[in-house]
Amino acid sequence: MYEGKHIHYSELDHKPLCSYSPKLCKQRRLNGYAFCIRHVLEDRSAPFRQCEYVAKYNSQRCTNPIPKAEDRRFGNEQEADFLL
């Protein structure tokens, strides 16, 4: 497991929180990973890949993770928007 650079703990129960490096993230870690669902793509060994959706208005790519085992290219919100 990739631990990340910024290890910090919950003030309530002292469990480790997301180790996202650019800024403090107070989300709970995914079981077996050092990151929350929003930042799990920072761990290259995690079984997730980045969503392929690109916004039309600013050409930025979606940052949501998709499980590698699933046969899809987009997240749930993007699939609905893409089909319209």
Steps between C-alpha positions, in 0.01 A plus 500: 500500500624845407476708818525853361693795637251662737384268775252656741235365735138568590456719807207285615626142480867548399464280189715594199334724240568545128871557426437732203818706460408840346267598785337372817214256431283396794320214324525141625736263322376214285565164666852389410605832346652824629252717307128580492289422191558851364882474512560123454642562151816635667575138599622336177447150646128562569258313270346822365542708184398854415165572336538589130232771494617842373281804570396690187505845662860494632657183351599369844500127563290354782705401805263232635638146538342196332581143608728336242290184517192680365453518125412868468674823407295758688362553851126489563440876467709528187327209324164673538642832375690331216189327367297822474 
